[in-house]
Amino acid sequence: MSAPTRRPRRRALGCAQWFVVILFLLPAALGIPAVLGYSWVDHQLHQPANPGTSNVRFVVPPIR
């Protein structure tokens, strides 16, 4: 019978590695929805209330 082979143990993330992961993931997790939400609200507030298909003619009188 042969000696059992040892599997390498998986290392858990250390405190510094968790800090780096949170440092980069937290802004992305909060920032991306915030940018998308701001974009949607900005679009809703700045679109015409009644977009028509007719042409509008502007006449600018000359300055005297």
Predicted model as a PDB file, atoms N, CA, C, CB and O in Angstrom, pLDDT in the B-factor column:
MODEL        1                                                                  
ATOM      1  N   MET A   1       0.839  -1.160   0.000  1.00 58.00           N  
ATOM      2  CA  MET A   1       0.000   0.000   0.000  1.00 58.00           C  
ATOM      3  C   MET A   1       0.900   1.245   0.000  1.00 58.00           C  
ATOM      4  CB  MET A   1      -0.963  -0.014   1.217  1.00 58.00           C  
ATOM      5  O   MET A   1       1.870   1.328   0.753  1.00 58.00           O  
ATOM      6  N   SER A   2       0.558   2.191  -0.849  1.00 66.00           N  
ATOM      7  CA  SER A   2       1.393   3.385  -0.957  1.00 66.00           C  
ATOM      8  C   SER A   2       0.948   4.422   0.061  1.00 66.00           C  
ATOM      9  CB  SER A   2       1.336   3.969  -2.383  1.00 66.00           C  
ATOM     10  O   SER A   2      -0.174   4.385   0.566  1.00 66.00           O  
ATOM     11  N   ALA A   3       1.834   5.327   0.343  1.00 67.00           N  
ATOM     12  CA  ALA A   3       1.530   6.388   1.301  1.00 67.00           C  
ATOM     13  C   ALA A   3       0.503   7.340   0.683  1.00 67.00           C  
ATOM     14  CB  ALA A   3       2.826   7.159   1.711  1.00 67.00           C  
ATOM     15  O   ALA A   3       0.586   7.640  -0.507  1.00 67.00           O  
ATOM     16  N   PRO A   4      -0.457   7.816   1.469  1.00 71.00           N  
ATOM     17  CA  PRO A   4      -1.470   8.720   0.915  1.00 71.00           C  
ATOM     18  C   PRO A   4      -0.826  10.038   0.470  1.00 71.00           C  
ATOM     19  CB  PRO A   4      -2.584   8.992   1.959  1.00 71.00           C  
ATOM     20  O   PRO A   4       0.035  10.597   1.150  1.00 71.00           O  
ATOM     21  N   THR A   5      -1.265  10.501  -0.670  1.00 77.00           N  
ATOM     22  CA  THR A   5      -0.734  11.773  -1.171  1.00 77.00           C  
ATOM     23  C   THR A   5      -1.513  12.918  -0.526  1.00 77.00           C  
ATOM     24  CB  THR A   5      -0.824  11.849  -2.737  1.00 77.00           C  
ATOM     25  O   THR A   5      -2.731  12.852  -0.360  1.00 77.00           O  
ATOM     26  N   ARG A   6      -0.793  13.942  -0.177  1.00 77.00           N  
ATOM     27  CA  ARG A   6      -1.437  15.085   0.457  1.00 77.00           C  
ATOM     28  C   ARG A   6      -1.860  16.081  -0.611  1.00 77.00           C  
ATOM     29  CB  ARG A   6      -0.496  15.753   1.486  1.00 77.00           C  
ATOM     30  O   ARG A   6      -1.097  16.431  -1.512  1.00 77.00           O  
ATOM     31  N   ARG A   7      -3.091  16.518  -0.477  1.00 73.00           N  
ATOM     32  CA  ARG A   7      -3.563  17.573  -1.369  1.00 73.00           C  
ATOM     33  C   ARG A   7      -3.128  18.902  -0.796  1.00 73.00           C  
ATOM     34  CB  ARG A   7      -5.110  17.522  -1.553  1.00 73.00           C  
ATOM     35  O   ARG A   7      -3.125  19.091   0.420  1.00 73.00           O  
ATOM     36  N   PRO A   8      -2.758  19.831  -1.677  1.00 71.00           N  
ATOM     37  CA  PRO A   8      -2.397  21.152  -1.143  1.00 71.00           C  
ATOM     38  C   PRO A   8      -3.626  21.821  -0.544  1.00 71.00           C  
ATOM     39  CB  PRO A   8      -1.780  22.051  -2.252  1.00 71.00           C  
ATOM     40  O   PRO A   8      -4.719  21.777  -1.109  1.00 71.00           O  
ATOM     41  N   ARG A   9      -3.421  22.441   0.613  1.00 65.00           N  
ATOM     42  CA  ARG A   9      -4.524  23.122   1.289  1.00 65.00           C  
ATOM     43  C   ARG A   9      -4.787  24.443   0.595  1.00 65.00           C  
ATOM     44  CB  ARG A   9      -4.212  23.345   2.794  1.00 65.00           C  
ATOM     45  O   ARG A   9      -3.866  25.144   0.176  1.00 65.00           O  
ATOM     46  N   ARG A  10      -6.054  24.762   0.484  1.00 64.00           N  
ATOM     47  CA  ARG A  10      -6.423  26.062  -0.074  1.00 64.00           C  
ATOM     48  C   ARG A  10      -6.268  27.101   1.015  1.00 64.00           C  
ATOM     49  CB  ARG A  10      -7.878  26.056  -0.639  1.00 64.00           C  
ATOM     50  O   ARG A  10      -6.773  26.936   2.126  1.00 64.00           O  
ATOM     51  N   ARG A  11      -5.569  28.171   0.689  1.00 67.00           N  
ATOM     52  CA  ARG A  11      -5.367  29.235   1.660  1.00 67.00           C  
ATOM     53  C   ARG A  11      -6.572  30.154   1.662  1.00 67.00           C  
ATOM     54  CB  ARG A  11      -4.082  30.026   1.355  1.00 67.00           C  
ATOM     55  O   ARG A  11      -7.096  30.524   0.611  1.00 67.00           O  
ATOM     56  N   ALA A  12      -6.986  30.500   2.816  1.00 69.00           N  
ATOM     57  CA  ALA A  12      -8.049  31.495   2.944  1.00 69.00           C  
ATOM     58  C   ALA A  12      -7.434  32.877   2.735  1.00 69.00           C  
ATOM     59  CB  ALA A  12      -8.762  31.397   4.342  1.00 69.00           C  
ATOM     60  O   ALA A  12      -6.245  33.090   2.968  1.00 69.00           O  
ATOM     61  N   LEU A  13      -8.275  33.804   2.291  1.00 72.00           N  
ATOM     62  CA  LEU A  13      -7.771  35.162   2.094  1.00 72.00           C  
ATOM     63  C   LEU A  13      -7.412  35.780   3.436  1.00 72.00           C  
ATOM     64  CB  LEU A  13      -8.810  36.033   1.359  1.00 72.00           C  
ATOM     65  O   LEU A  13      -8.145  35.643   4.416  1.00 72.00           O  
ATOM     66  N   GLY A  14      -6.298  36.448   3.465  1.00 83.00           N  
ATOM     67  CA  GLY A  14      -5.873  37.123   4.682  1.00 83.00           C  
ATOM     68  C   GLY A  14      -6.601  38.442   4.837  1.00 83.00           C  
ATOM     69  O   GLY A  14      -7.369  38.851   3.965  1.00 83.00           O  
ATOM     70  N   CYS A  15      -6.356  39.093   5.939  1.00 85.00           N  
ATOM     71  CA  CYS A  15      -7.027  40.354   6.256  1.00 85.00           C  
ATOM     72  C   CYS A  15      -6.685  41.429   5.225  1.00 85.00           C  
ATOM     73  CB  CYS A  15      -6.636  40.829   7.665  1.00 85.00           C  
ATOM     74  O   CYS A  15      -7.568  42.169   4.791  1.00 85.00           O  
ATOM     75  N   ALA A  16      -5.429  41.523   4.834  1.00 84.00           N  
ATOM     76  CA  ALA A  16      -5.020  42.541   3.859  1.00 84.00           C  
ATOM     77  C   ALA A  16      -5.634  42.258   2.497  1.00 84.00           C  
ATOM     78  CB  ALA A  16      -3.487  42.597   3.745  1.00 84.00           C  
ATOM     79  O   ALA A  16      -6.015  43.189   1.787  1.00 84.00           O  
ATOM     80  N   GLN A  17      -5.735  41.001   2.126  1.00 85.00           N  
ATOM     81  CA  GLN A  17      -6.336  40.660   0.831  1.00 85.00           C  
ATOM     82  C   GLN A  17      -7.828  40.974   0.828  1.00 85.00           C  
ATOM     83  CB  GLN A  17      -6.108  39.173   0.503  1.00 85.00           C  
ATOM     84  O   GLN A  17      -8.349  41.448  -0.182  1.00 85.00           O  
ATOM     85  N   TRP A  18      -8.522  40.724   1.925  1.00 85.00           N  
ATOM     86  CA  TRP A  18      -9.941  41.080   2.006  1.00 85.00           C  
ATOM     87  C   TRP A  18     -10.121  42.593   1.915  1.00 85.00           C  
ATOM     88  CB  TRP A  18     -10.559  40.548   3.315  1.00 85.00           C  
ATOM     89  O   TRP A  18     -11.061  43.079   1.287  1.00 85.00           O  
ATOM     90  N   PHE A  19      -9.212  43.328   2.545  1.00 88.00           N  
ATOM     91  CA  PHE A  19      -9.270  44.786   2.492  1.00 88.00           C  
ATOM     92  C   PHE A  19      -9.140  45.277   1.058  1.00 88.00           C  
ATOM     93  CB  PHE A  19      -8.169  45.400   3.364  1.00 88.00           C  
ATOM     94  O   PHE A  19      -9.874  46.177   0.650  1.00 88.00           O  
ATOM     95  N   VAL A  20      -8.232  44.712   0.293  1.00 86.00           N  
ATOM     96  CA  VAL A  20      -8.042  45.111  -1.099  1.00 86.00           C  
ATOM     97  C   VAL A  20      -9.269  44.743  -1.934  1.00 86.00           C  
ATOM     98  CB  VAL A  20      -6.778  44.450  -1.684  1.00 86.00           C  
ATOM     99  O   VAL A  20      -9.699  45.527  -2.780  1.00 86.00           O  
ATOM    100  N   VAL A  21      -9.828  43.571  -1.703  1.00 84.00           N  
ATOM    101  CA  VAL A  21     -11.022  43.157  -2.440  1.00 84.00           C  
ATOM    102  C   VAL A  21     -12.175  44.110  -2.151  1.00 84.00           C  
ATOM    103  CB  VAL A  21     -11.416  41.711  -2.073  1.00 84.00           C  
ATOM    104  O   VAL A  21     -12.862  44.545  -3.075  1.00 84.00           O  
ATOM    105  N   ILE A  22     -12.394  44.435  -0.896  1.00 88.00           N  
ATOM    106  CA  ILE A  22     -13.482  45.342  -0.518  1.00 88.00           C  
ATOM    107  C   ILE A  22     -13.198  46.747  -1.029  1.00 88.00           C  
ATOM    108  CB  ILE A  22     -13.674  45.358   1.013  1.00 88.00           C  
ATOM    109  O   ILE A  22     -14.121  47.449  -1.443  1.00 88.00           O  
ATOM    110  N   LEU A  23     -11.950  47.165  -1.006  1.00 89.00           N  
ATOM    111  CA  LEU A  23     -11.572  48.499  -1.460  1.00 89.00           C  
ATOM    112  C   LEU A  23     -11.951  48.717  -2.925  1.00 89.00           C  
ATOM    113  CB  LEU A  23     -10.071  48.716  -1.267  1.00 89.00           C  
ATOM    114  O   LEU A  23     -12.335  49.823  -3.304  1.00 89.00           O  
ATOM    115  N   PHE A  24     -11.849  47.685  -3.744  1.00 88.00           N  
ATOM    116  CA  PHE A  24     -12.169  47.819  -5.166  1.00 88.00           C  
ATOM    117  C   PHE A  24     -13.602  47.437  -5.495  1.00 88.00           C  
ATOM    118  CB  PHE A  24     -11.233  46.976  -5.979  1.00 88.00           C  
ATOM    119  O   PHE A  24     -14.195  48.031  -6.395  1.00 88.00           O  
ATOM    120  N   LEU A  25     -14.174  46.474  -4.803  1.00 90.00           N  
ATOM    121  CA  LEU A  25     -15.523  46.024  -5.134  1.00 90.00           C  
ATOM    122  C   LEU A  25     -16.613  46.915  -4.564  1.00 90.00           C  
ATOM    123  CB  LEU A  25     -15.721  44.629  -4.642  1.00 90.00           C  
ATOM    124  O   LEU A  25     -17.658  47.075  -5.195  1.00 90.00           O  
ATOM    125  N   LEU A  26     -16.406  47.489  -3.416  1.00 90.00           N  
ATOM    126  CA  LEU A  26     -17.433  48.318  -2.792  1.00 90.00           C  
ATOM    127  C   LEU A  26     -17.749  49.562  -3.620  1.00 90.00           C  
ATOM    128  CB  LEU A  26     -16.993  48.726  -1.400  1.00 90.00           C  
ATOM    129  O   LEU A  26     -18.927  49.844  -3.837  1.00 90.00           O  
ATOM    130  N   PRO A  27     -16.755  50.321  -4.092  1.00 89.00           N  
ATOM    131  CA  PRO A  27     -17.102  51.459  -4.947  1.00 89.00           C  
ATOM    132  C   PRO A  27     -17.801  51.041  -6.234  1.00 89.00           C  
ATOM    133  CB  PRO A  27     -15.860  52.244  -5.284  1.00 89.00           C  
ATOM    134  O   PRO A  27     -18.698  51.741  -6.702  1.00 89.00           O  
ATOM    135  N   ALA A  28     -17.407  49.916  -6.811  1.00 89.00           N  
ATOM    136  CA  ALA A  28     -18.067  49.447  -8.030  1.00 89.00           C  
ATOM    137  C   ALA A  28     -19.500  49.024  -7.731  1.00 89.00           C  
ATOM    138  CB  ALA A  28     -17.285  48.276  -8.654  1.00 89.00           C  
ATOM    139  O   ALA A  28     -20.409  49.313  -8.509  1.00 89.00           O  
ATOM    140  N   ALA A  29     -19.703  48.345  -6.614  1.00 90.00           N  
ATOM    141  CA  ALA A  29     -21.043  47.875  -6.262  1.00 90.00           C  
ATOM    142  C   ALA A  29     -21.979  49.036  -5.941  1.00 90.00           C  
ATOM    143  CB  ALA A  29     -20.973  46.921  -5.074  1.00 90.00           C  
ATOM    144  O   ALA A  29     -23.186  48.928  -6.158  1.00 90.00           O  
ATOM    145  N   LEU A  30     -21.452  50.129  -5.433  1.00 91.00           N  
ATOM    146  CA  LEU A  30     -22.284  51.290  -5.122  1.00 91.00           C  
ATOM    147  C   LEU A  30     -22.295  52.306  -6.257  1.00 91.00           C  
ATOM    148  CB  LEU A  30     -21.799  51.953  -3.847  1.00 91.00           C  
ATOM    149  O   LEU A  30     -23.308  52.969  -6.480  1.00 91.00           O  
ATOM    150  N   GLY A  31     -21.203  52.436  -6.964  1.00 93.00           N  
ATOM    151  CA  GLY A  31     -21.072  53.461  -7.983  1.00 93.00           C  
ATOM    152  C   GLY A  31     -21.817  53.169  -9.266  1.00 93.00           C  
ATOM    153  O   GLY A  31     -22.424  54.074  -9.840  1.00 93.00           O  
ATOM    154  N   ILE A  32     -21.789  51.942  -9.730  1.00 93.00           N  
ATOM    155  CA  ILE A  32     -22.452  51.607 -10.992  1.00 93.00           C  
ATOM    156  C   ILE A  32     -23.957  51.818 -10.898  1.00 93.00           C  
ATOM    157  CB  ILE A  32     -22.151  50.159 -11.385  1.00 93.00           C  
ATOM    158  O   ILE A  32     -24.514  52.466 -11.784  1.00 93.00           O  
ATOM    159  N   PRO A  33     -24.656  51.310  -9.875  1.00 94.00           N  
ATOM    160  CA  PRO A  33     -26.096  51.611  -9.779  1.00 94.00           C  
ATOM    161  C   PRO A  33     -26.373  53.102  -9.592  1.00 94.00           C  
ATOM    162  CB  PRO A  33     -26.714  50.835  -8.622  1.00 94.00           C  
ATOM    163  O   PRO A  33     -27.385  53.604 -10.081  1.00 94.00           O  
ATOM    164  N   ALA A  34     -25.497  53.813  -8.898  1.00 95.00           N  
ATOM    165  CA  ALA A  34     -25.713  55.254  -8.704  1.00 95.00           C  
ATOM    166  C   ALA A  34     -25.623  56.000 -10.033  1.00 95.00           C  
ATOM    167  CB  ALA A  34     -24.684  55.826  -7.706  1.00 95.00           C  
ATOM    168  O   ALA A  34     -26.437  56.886 -10.294  1.00 95.00           O  
ATOM    169  N   VAL A  35     -24.666  55.664 -10.862  1.00 96.00           N  
ATOM    170  CA  VAL A  35     -24.519  56.310 -12.167  1.00 96.00           C  
ATOM    171  C   VAL A  35     -25.696  55.969 -13.062  1.00 96.00           C  
ATOM    172  CB  VAL A  35     -23.201  55.890 -12.838  1.00 96.00           C  
ATOM    173  O   VAL A  35     -26.218  56.843 -13.754  1.00 96.00           O  
ATOM    174  N   LEU A  36     -26.119  54.721 -13.062  1.00 96.00           N  
ATOM    175  CA  LEU A  36     -27.269  54.328 -13.874  1.00 96.00           C  
ATOM    176  C   LEU A  36     -28.544  55.016 -13.395  1.00 96.00           C  
ATOM    177  CB  LEU A  36     -27.449  52.808 -13.840  1.00 96.00           C  
ATOM    178  O   LEU A  36     -29.355  55.448 -14.214  1.00 96.00           O  
ATOM    179  N   GLY A  37     -28.729  55.124 -12.091  1.00 96.00           N  
ATOM    180  CA  GLY A  37     -29.902  55.805 -11.552  1.00 96.00           C  
ATOM    181  C   GLY A  37     -29.895  57.281 -11.878  1.00 96.00           C  
ATOM    182  O   GLY A  37     -30.930  57.835 -12.249  1.00 96.00           O  
ATOM    183  N   TYR A  38     -28.755  57.927 -11.749  1.00 96.00           N  
ATOM    184  CA  TYR A  38     -28.653  59.341 -12.091  1.00 96.00           C  
ATOM    185  C   TYR A  38     -28.942  59.566 -13.566  1.00 96.00           C  
ATOM    186  CB  TYR A  38     -27.268  59.877 -11.740  1.00 96.00           C  
ATOM    187  O   TYR A  38     -29.621  60.526 -13.930  1.00 96.00           O  
ATOM    188  N   SER A  39     -28.431  58.685 -14.414  1.00 95.00           N  
ATOM    189  CA  SER A  39     -28.662  58.811 -15.853  1.00 95.00           C  
ATOM    190  C   SER A  39     -30.149  58.680 -16.175  1.00 95.00           C  
ATOM    191  CB  SER A  39     -27.856  57.750 -16.623  1.00 95.00           C  
ATOM    192  O   SER A  39     -30.670  59.426 -17.004  1.00 95.00           O  
ATOM    193  N   TRP A  40     -30.829  57.744 -15.529  1.00 94.00           N  
ATOM    194  CA  TRP A  40     -32.262  57.541 -15.792  1.00 94.00           C  
ATOM    195  C   TRP A  40     -33.067  58.758 -15.337  1.00 94.00           C  
ATOM    196  CB  TRP A  40     -32.774  56.264 -15.076  1.00 94.00           C  
ATOM    197  O   TRP A  40     -33.936  59.234 -16.068  1.00 94.00           O  
ATOM    198  N   VAL A  41     -32.784  59.263 -14.137  1.00 95.00           N  
ATOM    199  CA  VAL A  41     -33.511  60.425 -13.620  1.00 95.00           C  
ATOM    200  C   VAL A  41     -33.244  61.647 -14.495  1.00 95.00           C  
ATOM    201  CB  VAL A  41     -33.109  60.715 -12.155  1.00 95.00           C  
ATOM    202  O   VAL A  41     -34.166  62.404 -14.794  1.00 95.00           O  
ATOM    203  N   ASP A  42     -32.003  61.845 -14.904  1.00 94.00           N  
ATOM    204  CA  ASP A  42     -31.665  62.971 -15.765  1.00 94.00           C  
ATOM    205  C   ASP A  42     -32.406  62.882 -17.094  1.00 94.00           C  
ATOM    206  CB  ASP A  42     -30.156  63.026 -16.004  1.00 94.00           C  
ATOM    207  O   ASP A  42     -32.875  63.894 -17.615  1.00 94.00           O  
ATOM    208  N   HIS A  43     -32.509  61.688 -17.637  1.00 92.00           N  
ATOM    209  CA  HIS A  43     -33.241  61.503 -18.891  1.00 92.00           C  
ATOM    210  C   HIS A  43     -34.736  61.789 -18.701  1.00 92.00           C  
ATOM    211  CB  HIS A  43     -33.036  60.071 -19.424  1.00 92.00           C  
ATOM    212  O   HIS A  43     -35.362  62.396 -19.570  1.00 92.00           O  
ATOM    213  N   GLN A  44     -35.303  61.362 -17.590  1.00 89.00           N  
ATOM    214  CA  GLN A  44     -36.717  61.585 -17.333  1.00 89.00           C  
ATOM    215  C   GLN A  44     -37.032  63.065 -17.143  1.00 89.00           C  
ATOM    216  CB  GLN A  44     -37.154  60.802 -16.111  1.00 89.00           C  
ATOM    217  O   GLN A  44     -38.100  63.524 -17.547  1.00 89.00           O  
ATOM    218  N   LEU A  45     -36.131  63.804 -16.544  1.00 91.00           N  
ATOM    219  CA  LEU A  45     -36.379  65.214 -16.270  1.00 91.00           C  
ATOM    220  C   LEU A  45     -36.153  66.113 -17.482  1.00 91.00           C  
ATOM    221  CB  LEU A  45     -35.501  65.668 -15.144  1.00 91.00           C  
ATOM    222  O   LEU A  45     -36.741  67.192 -17.556  1.00 91.00           O  
ATOM    223  N   HIS A  46     -35.328  65.703 -18.422  1.00 88.00           N  
ATOM    224  CA  HIS A  46     -34.956  66.576 -19.521  1.00 88.00           C  
ATOM    225  C   HIS A  46     -35.516  66.164 -20.871  1.00 88.00           C  
ATOM    226  CB  HIS A  46     -33.490  66.643 -19.611  1.00 88.00           C  
ATOM    227  O   HIS A  46     -35.031  66.636 -21.900  1.00 88.00           O  
ATOM    228  N   GLN A  47     -36.499  65.318 -20.901  1.00 83.00           N  
ATOM    229  CA  GLN A  47     -37.111  64.991 -22.180  1.00 83.00           C  
ATOM    230  C   GLN A  47     -38.339  65.874 -22.390  1.00 83.00           C  
ATOM    231  CB  GLN A  47     -37.493  63.486 -22.245  1.00 83.00           C  
ATOM    232  O   GLN A  47     -38.964  66.299 -21.418  1.00 83.00           O  
ATOM    233  N   PRO A  48     -38.688  66.151 -23.631  1.00 75.00           N  
ATOM    234  CA  PRO A  48     -39.846  67.011 -23.889  1.00 75.00           C  
ATOM    235  C   PRO A  48     -41.131  66.391 -23.351  1.00 75.00           C  
ATOM    236  CB  PRO A  48     -39.985  67.279 -25.389  1.00 75.00           C  
ATOM    237  O   PRO A  48     -41.305  65.173 -23.382  1.00 75.00           O  
ATOM    238  N   ALA A  49     -42.032  67.244 -22.856  1.00 73.00           N  
ATOM    239  CA  ALA A  49     -43.289  66.753 -22.296  1.00 73.00           C  
ATOM    240  C   ALA A  49     -44.200  66.222 -23.393  1.00 73.00           C  
ATOM    241  CB  ALA A  49     -43.998  67.863 -21.512  1.00 73.00           C  
ATOM    242  O   ALA A  49     -44.887  65.220 -23.193  1.00 73.00           O  
ATOM    243  N   ASN A  50     -44.217  66.877 -24.550  1.00 74.00           N  
ATOM    244  CA  ASN A  50     -45.083  66.454 -25.642  1.00 74.00           C  
ATOM    245  C   ASN A  50     -44.292  66.539 -26.952  1.00 74.00           C  
ATOM    246  CB  ASN A  50     -46.381  67.331 -25.706  1.00 74.00           C  
ATOM    247  O   ASN A  50     -44.419  67.512 -27.695  1.00 74.00           O  
ATOM    248  N   PRO A  51     -43.484  65.524 -27.225  1.00 72.00           N  
ATOM    249  CA  PRO A  51     -42.701  65.591 -28.451  1.00 72.00           C  
ATOM    250  C   PRO A  51     -43.618  65.450 -29.668  1.00 72.00           C  
ATOM    251  CB  PRO A  51     -41.612  64.495 -28.460  1.00 72.00           C  
ATOM    252  O   PRO A  51     -44.281  64.425 -29.830  1.00 72.00           O  
ATOM    253  N   GLY A  52     -43.657  66.453 -30.505  1.00 75.00           N  
ATOM    254  CA  GLY A  52     -44.495  66.426 -31.691  1.00 75.00           C  
ATOM    255  C   GLY A  52     -43.687  66.106 -32.928  1.00 75.00           C  
ATOM    256  O   GLY A  52     -42.456  66.116 -32.907  1.00 75.00           O  
ATOM    257  N   THR A  53     -44.391  65.824 -33.999  1.00 76.00           N  
ATOM    258  CA  THR A  53     -43.714  65.513 -35.252  1.00 76.00           C  
ATOM    259  C   THR A  53     -43.803  66.675 -36.232  1.00 76.00           C  
ATOM    260  CB  THR A  53     -44.309  64.256 -35.877  1.00 76.00           C  
ATOM    261  O   THR A  53     -43.195  66.628 -37.301  1.00 76.00           O  
ATOM    262  N   SER A  54     -44.554  67.721 -35.883  1.00 80.00           N  
ATOM    263  CA  SER A  54     -44.706  68.844 -36.807  1.00 80.00           C  
ATOM    264  C   SER A  54     -43.484  69.754 -36.732  1.00 80.00           C  
ATOM    265  CB  SER A  54     -45.992  69.640 -36.492  1.00 80.00           C  
ATOM    266  O   SER A  54     -42.767  69.792 -35.732  1.00 80.00           O  
ATOM    267  N   ASN A  55     -43.273  70.488 -37.827  1.00 84.00           N  
ATOM    268  CA  ASN A  55     -42.165  71.431 -37.879  1.00 84.00           C  
ATOM    269  C   ASN A  55     -42.566  72.722 -37.183  1.00 84.00           C  
ATOM    270  CB  ASN A  55     -41.742  71.707 -39.339  1.00 84.00           C  
ATOM    271  O   ASN A  55     -43.736  73.103 -37.181  1.00 84.00           O  
ATOM    272  N   VAL A  56     -41.597  73.378 -36.601  1.00 81.00           N  
ATOM    273  CA  VAL A  56     -41.819  74.649 -35.934  1.00 81.00           C  
ATOM    274  C   VAL A  56     -40.978  75.686 -36.663  1.00 81.00           C  
ATOM    275  CB  VAL A  56     -41.456  74.578 -34.405  1.00 81.00           C  
ATOM    276  O   VAL A  56     -39.788  75.483 -36.901  1.00 81.00           O  
ATOM    277  N   ARG A  57     -41.606  76.789 -37.013  1.00 87.00           N  
ATOM    278  CA  ARG A  57     -40.893  77.837 -37.737  1.00 87.00           C  
ATOM    279  C   ARG A  57     -40.632  79.004 -36.791  1.00 87.00           C  
ATOM    280  CB  ARG A  57     -41.700  78.305 -38.984  1.00 87.00           C  
ATOM    281  O   ARG A  57     -41.547  79.528 -36.156  1.00 87.00           O  
ATOM    282  N   PHE A  58     -39.375  79.394 -36.713  1.00 88.00           N  
ATOM    283  CA  PHE A  58     -38.971  80.534 -35.904  1.00 88.00           C  
ATOM    284  C   PHE A  58     -38.620  81.688 -36.837  1.00 88.00           C  
ATOM    285  CB  PHE A  58     -37.767  80.173 -34.977  1.00 88.00           C  
ATOM    286  O   PHE A  58     -37.862  81.519 -37.793  1.00 88.00           O  
ATOM    287  N   VAL A  59     -39.172  82.845 -36.553  1.00 92.00           N  
ATOM    288  CA  VAL A  59     -38.849  84.035 -37.332  1.00 92.00           C  
ATOM    289  C   VAL A  59     -38.196  85.029 -36.381  1.00 92.00           C  
ATOM    290  CB  VAL A  59     -40.129  84.648 -38.022  1.00 92.00           C  
ATOM    291  O   VAL A  59     -38.773  85.425 -35.368  1.00 92.00           O  
ATOM    292  N   VAL A  60     -36.978  85.420 -36.736  1.00 93.00           N  
ATOM    293  CA  VAL A  60     -36.229  86.360 -35.919  1.00 93.00           C  
ATOM    294  C   VAL A  60     -36.210  87.693 -36.668  1.00 93.00           C  
ATOM    295  CB  VAL A  60     -34.770  85.838 -35.620  1.00 93.00           C  
ATOM    296  O   VAL A  60     -35.618  87.799 -37.742  1.00 93.00           O  
ATOM    297  N   PRO A  61     -36.866  88.718 -36.088  1.00 92.00           N  
ATOM    298  CA  PRO A  61     -36.855  90.001 -36.771  1.00 92.00           C  
ATOM    299  C   PRO A  61     -35.487  90.653 -36.720  1.00 92.00           C  
ATOM    300  CB  PRO A  61     -37.886  90.922 -36.169  1.00 92.00           C  
ATOM    301  O   PRO A  61     -34.740  90.453 -35.763  1.00 92.00           O  
ATOM    302  N   PRO A  62     -35.150  91.432 -37.741  1.00 93.00           N  
ATOM    303  CA  PRO A  62     -33.839  92.077 -37.724  1.00 93.00           C  
ATOM    304  C   PRO A  62     -33.768  93.164 -36.628  1.00 93.00           C  
ATOM    305  CB  PRO A  62     -33.535  92.693 -39.111  1.00 93.00           C  
ATOM    306  O   PRO A  62     -34.770  93.791 -36.284  1.00 93.00           O  
ATOM    307  N   ILE A  63     -32.596  93.356 -36.114  1.00 90.00           N  
ATOM    308  CA  ILE A  63     -32.375  94.357 -35.073  1.00 90.00           C  
ATOM    309  C   ILE A  63     -32.170  95.703 -35.735  1.00 90.00           C  
ATOM    310  CB  ILE A  63     -31.158  93.988 -34.177  1.00 90.00           C  
ATOM    311  O   ILE A  63     -31.403  95.812 -36.692  1.00 90.00           O  
ATOM    312  N   ARG A  64     -32.844  96.732 -35.242  1.00 82.00           N  
ATOM    313  CA  ARG A  64     -32.703  98.092 -35.809  1.00 82.00           C  
ATOM    314  C   ARG A  64     -31.834  98.947 -34.990  1.00 82.00           C  
ATOM    315  CB  ARG A  64     -34.025  98.756 -35.956  1.00 82.00           C  
ATOM    316  O   ARG A  64     -31.617 100.111 -35.329  1.00 82.00           O  
TER     317      ARG A  64                                                      
ENDMDL                                                                          
END                                                                             
